[in-house]
């Protein structure tokens, strides 16, 4: 689905270094400013139990905008909705870039835990993230190394506390 316009505007405000690239993409694709949401796709989900839809937002594949992609990653944002005086407002609770992002069934401090996966030519990194009451923080990280005969094993990687 296309994310709500308020969510798109929030992401664009949060990424000021990318606004010029996004504008270039829009000109290249023939999109007017009010159609910036077409550069994104979203999945409605519930990160917490408040009953208000939250969103996993990533760049769309069509139209494709290289500003949000790397060699082995795509950027994404977890956006949480909150009801304030009858109106829903949004804020970005977590953003990153990797090859894969999963919302886990387990929860910490009322929010679902996350698992991120990223790959290079020789390693795969899997990190788990938990909500500490204010923000998501890494809780576990494992690097898997590829050798001549396949995966050679796993080693812990640094987790910032």
Secondary structure, DSSP 4 states (H G I P E B T S, - for coil): -PPPHHHHHHHHHH-GGGHHHHHHHHHHHT--GGGGGGGEEEEEE-SBSSSS-EEEEEE-TTTT-GGGEETTEEEEEEEEEEEETTEEEEEEEEEEEESEEEEEEEEETTEEEEEEEEE-SSEEEEEEEEE-SSSEEEEEEEEEEEETTEEEEEEE-----
